[in-house]
């Protein structure tokens, strides 16, 4: 099988919406690395990232009919699902860890830290990191705080001491530039 054109991803999503398992397999093969890399960056624990990867593709299978290419590329759609579910998972992990820490502190025990995964060297991570590095510092910072630390725009504004409108503008502009850059990288890789 040769490299697929960028429009093929949208076509795959449409086929998935009709229940095409073969299209889903090709879609998974094409984007699992990207989703996993993003998941590992968000969660920093391989087992949690693997669970998130599965959840994201289950959601993509179930909600493929709701995808609209007018709102973004299939890659952006998957990363949005990953971010949303990842933030939910982070919050759940934090709550769970707080309960464990409270129990350990009352027993006088030390908390166990998270382990960084070896998946950090994957090609997809390098692509996303490279794309982020291309952004101006102000745009990169708000995107990293939102996507990797799970902060809301209001929390970012408070942390940076910036007006909420400024944070929203930087995020929107940064996302547009990031999408453009990632689209160019994907096009080059597929040709």
ZAMARGU-4260 file (C-alpha; in steps of 0.2 Angstrom, whole numbers, plus 5000, padded with zeros to 4 digits):
<rodrens>
0) 5000/5000/5000 | 5007/5017/4995 | 5006/5033/5005 | 4989/5041/5007 | 4985/5058/5001
5) 4980/5071/5015 | 4961/5070/5009 | 4962/5051/5012 | 4961/5054/5031 | 4944/5063/5029
10) 4938/5049/5017 | 4943/5036/5030 | 4933/5045/5044 | 4918/5045/5032 | 4920/5026/5029
15) 4922/5023/5048 | 4906/5032/5050 | 4898/5019/5039 | 4905/5005/5050 | 4920/5000/5038
20) 4932/4991/5050 | 4945/4990/5037 | 4945/5009/5035 | 4946/5010/5054 | 4961/4999/5054
25) 4970/5010/5042 | 4965/5025/5051 | 4972/5018/5068 | 4988/5013/5059 | 4990/5030/5052
30) 4987/5040/5068 | 4990/5029/5083 | 5008/5035/5085 | 5002/5053/5085 | 4989/5050/5098
35) 5000/5039/5109 | 5014/5052/5109 | 5002/5066/5114 | 4994/5055/5127 | 5011/5050/5135
40) 5016/5069/5135 | 4999/5073/5144 | 4999/5058/5156 | 5018/5054/5158 | 5013/5036/5162
45) 5014/5023/5149 | 4999/5012/5155 | 4988/5027/5157 | 4993/5033/5139 | 4989/5016/5132
50) 4972/5016/5140 | 4969/5034/5134 | 4974/5028/5116 | 4961/5015/5117 | 4948/5026/5123
55) 4951/5039/5110 | 4950/5027/5095 | 4934/5019/5103 | 4927/5037/5104 | 4932/5040/5086
60) 4924/5024/5080 | 4908/5028/5089 | 4907/5047/5084 | 4915/5046/5066 | 4898/5052/5060
65) 4899/5068/5070 | 4916/5073/5062 | 4916/5088/5051 | 4931/5093/5040 | 4925/5111/5041
70) 4930/5111/5059 | 4947/5104/5056 | 4958/5090/5050 | 4955/5072/5056 | 4972/5074/5065
75) 4965/5090/5074 | 4949/5080/5078 | 4959/5066/5086 | 4970/5077/5096 | 4955/5087/5102
80) 4948/5070/5108 | 4964/5065/5116 | 4966/5082/5125 | 4948/5081/5132 | 4949/5063/5138
85) 4967/5066/5144 | 4962/5081/5154 | 4948/5071/5162 | 4960/5056/5165 | 4973/5068/5173
90) 4960/5076/5185 | 4955/5058/5190 | 4973/5053/5192 | 4976/5069/5203 | 4961/5065/5214
95) 4966/5047/5216 | 4984/5052/5220 | 4978/5065/5232 | 4968/5052/5241 | 4983/5040/5241
100) 4995/5054/5247 | 4983/5058/5261 | 4983/5040/5266 | 5001/5039/5264 | 5005/5055/5274
105) 4994/5049/5288 | 5004/5033/5288 | 5020/5042/5287 | 5024/5035/5269 | 5032/5044/5254
110) 5022/5045/5238 | 5028/5036/5223 | 5032/5047/5208 | 5027/5044/5190 | 5039/5036/5178
115) 5043/5044/5161 | 5040/5033/5146 | 5053/5028/5133 | 5039/5032/5120 | 5045/5050/5121
120) 5057/5047/5106 | 5044/5043/5093 | 5042/5052/5077 | 5026/5060/5081 | 5032/5068/5097
125) 5047/5075/5088 | 5035/5082/5075 | 5023/5090/5088 | 5038/5096/5098 | 5046/5103/5082
130) 5030/5112/5077 | 5028/5120/5095 | 5046/5126/5094 | 5042/5135/5078 | 5029/5146/5088
135) 5033/5162/5096 | 5036/5160/5115 | 5020/5168/5120 | 5009/5157/5109 | 5019/5141/5113
140) 5018/5144/5132 | 4999/5146/5132 | 4997/5130/5121 | 5009/5120/5133 | 4999/5125/5148
145) 4983/5121/5141 | 4987/5104/5132 | 5001/5097/5143 | 4996/5104/5160 | 4978/5103/5158
150) 4974/5121/5163 | 4959/5131/5157 | 4961/5148/5148 | 4956/5157/5164 | 4969/5147/5174
155) 4982/5151/5161 | 4978/5170/5162 | 4979/5169/5181 | 4996/5160/5181 | 5004/5171/5168
160) 4996/5187/5174 | 4989/5191/5157 | 4971/5196/5152 | 4959/5182/5147 | 4957/5190/5130
165) 4975/5190/5127 | 4977/5172/5132 | 4962/5167/5120 | 4970/5176/5106 | 4987/5169/5108
170) 4979/5151/5109 | 4969/5154/5094 | 4983/5161/5084 | 4995/5148/5090 | 4983/5134/5085
175) 4981/5140/5068 | 4999/5141/5065 | 5002/5124/5073 | 4989/5116/5062 | 4997/5124/5047
180) 5014/5118/5052 | 5008/5100/5056 | 4998/5100/5039 | 5014/5104/5030 | 5024/5091/5039
185) 5011/5078/5036 | 5010/5082/5017 | 5029/5081/5016 | 5029/5064/5025 | 5015/5057/5014
190) 5022/5062/4997
</rodrens>
